[in-house]
Amino acid sequence: MGGQLRAGLFAQDDLSRREGVAWGEVFRLRPHLGLSVGDDFEASFEIQLSPVDDTTVIAREAMASMRAGGAWVDVGLVPLSDRFGDTLYSSDWLFRPLALQVRTDPESRTDARAALGFTRTERGRFDDPIDHVWLFGDVDRGPVGAGVVVMASSLALWEDPFVLTVAGVRGRPVLGPLRLELGLVGSLTHRTDIEGVGGLARAAGTFDLGPGEAEVLALLATADDRAEPFRTSFTPPMSLIDGHGYWSLTGLLGLTPLTDEISIVGYNVDGRGGRDTWRAGMATAQARYTLPLASTITLSAATGPYAPQDLSVLWGWDSLVDVTWRPRPWLRVDGAAAAAFGVLESIWLEPVAVLGRVQIEL
């Protein structure tokens, strides 16, 4: 048995509009149950309760796993994340298709998986839901890897499905003190009246700098420059199912595990977020520095701009400072401040936010 309890308070304001401070609270409970029988069978069940968000119960995970030869087979609500830095789909953002997955043993030299899944996107009381069938495949060996995901969806699954195929290669080279993550991903969309192709390039790195650690991130996603949706835009699966991922280092215009409650836009890598940014692509370069202040206290600061692929406007410059105290392995206390400025939804905004949060995980 285990779980996570998170509680906190936050305050937000927009310095450019003088509308006053808005207060909010954070509360989330994730109880977890696990069962193992010998070395060949495991089962897990996890739910999330967030009464602050008017969400009663969300099933985060409900699956059984069994060993079959040199592999494992998972069946149920399986949490899945991409291996391209949460740019495509993310279990952290509740991506948990009803799936059958086969994966290699964790001790194998080759880390591979293949899965078949199903999800449904609800669209409102008077609209039919959208069904999605998924195929996933990933393989990593040493510092190199590749992945593919195919999604077919439509209002009636068997009538004129919209098909999205995303495939890419990745590498994790080490150049002296610099530890890199590199990825090139392409997307192909197909429907009767839509044919499109797009691309994403991502480079991230970490290295020791003085007494702390520095992280850098550069990302470029192609965009449609002809006002024809999908034709030249990179399309991540998460944008088609109202999903997100923790791909960024900053927290008001992007999303991080600390700031998902206070993010005002939450851009995806294709520019999905603000009303005027759909399919505008993404160009960003971000950096973060983490400094230990004591054995249980760390300070981190992140900053970076967000812009469409053509750099025609600055959507915003986003910054985040966080102090974390971890007196015990199961207890984390955070105090954070975030600020941004830029043109968001055709309006100049200067949002700021502060957040205090306690998290217990057992």
Residue, then its C-alpha position, 0 to 999 in steps of 0.5 A: m500500500g502507498g500513495q501521495l497526498r498533496a496540499g497547498l495554496f497559490a495566488q495569481d495576479d496580472l500586473s498589466r490588468r490590475e484585476g486583483v489577486a486570485w487565490g486558490e488551493v491545491f489538494r490531491l490524493r492518490p492511494h495506491l495498492g499493489l500485489s505481487v505473487g512470486d517473481d512472475f505476477e504483479a497487479s497495481f491499482e491507483i486512483q486520484l481524488s481532486p475535490v478542488d477540481d470538482t473531480t470525484v475519482i480518476a482511475r490512474e492505473a489498474m493493470a496486471s502484469m505477468r512474466a511470459g518467457g523473457a518478457w512481461v505482459d501488461v493488461g488493463l489501464v496501462p500508464l504510458s509515456d513517450r521517450f522523447g521528453d514528454t512531447l508526445y503523450s505522458s502518463d504524468w498527465l493521466f494518459r492511461p489507455l485500456a491496453l495490452q502491452v508486451r515489454t522486455d524484462p527490466e534486466s535485458r540489455t535491450d529495452a523494448r515495448a509494443a502495445l495496442g490501446f484504446t481511449r475515448t475522448e468525451r466532448g460534452r453532453f450533446d456531442d458524440p465521444i471520439d474513440h481512438v485506437w493506438l499502436f505503440g512501439d519503442v526500442d532502446r539499446g545503449p545510447v540510441g533508440a527509436g519509437v513509433v505511435v499510430m492513432a486512428s480516430s473518428l466519431a464512428l471509429w469505422e467511418d473515415p478515420f483520422v490517422l496520425t503516425v508519429a515516428g522518431v529516433r533518439g540518442r543519449p550521447v555523453l560528451g565529457p561533462l555534458r549529458l545529452e538527450l537528442g531527438l528527431v520526430g516526424s508526424l504524418t496525418h491522413r484523412t480524406d481531405i487532409e494530408g500533412v507532414g511535420g517535424l520536431a527537433r529536441a535537444a536537452g542537456t545537463f552538466d555540473l556547473g560549480p556546486g550545482e547542476a545546469e539543464v538546457l533545452a532547445l526545441l523546434a516544431t514545424a508549423d503551418d504557414r498556409a492556414e491549412p490545418f495539419r498540412t505542414s504542422f507537427t502534430p503530437p498525439m496529446s493535442l488531439i486528446d486534450g492532453h499535456g506533458y511536462w516537457s518544459l522547464t518553466g511553469l506559467l506558459g509551460l507545465t512542470p510537476l510543481t506548477d500544473e495548478i498555476s499554469i495559465v497556458g500550458y503550451n504543447v510543443d505544437g503551440r496548442g494552448g492560447r486561443d491564437t496559437w493553434r498549430a503555430g509550432m514552437a520555438t523555445a530555448q530554456a535553462r534551469y540551474t539547481l543549487p543545493l543550499a543544505s543537505t535537505i534544501t535546494l534552490s532552482a531557477a528556470t527561464g526561457p522564451y516561447a514563440p511560434q516557429d516563424l518567430s513572428v511574435l514573442w508569446g512570452w518569457d517565462s521564469l520560475v524560482d523554487v525552493t524545496w525542503r526534503p527533511r525526509p524521503w517521503l516529505r517534500v515542501d515547496g515554495a515557488a514564484a513564477a512570472a511571465f510577460g508577452v502576447l497571450e491570445s492577442i493581449w499583452l499580459e504580465p502574469v505572476a504567481v506564488l505557490g506553497r505546497v506540501q507533498i507526502e509520498l509513502 
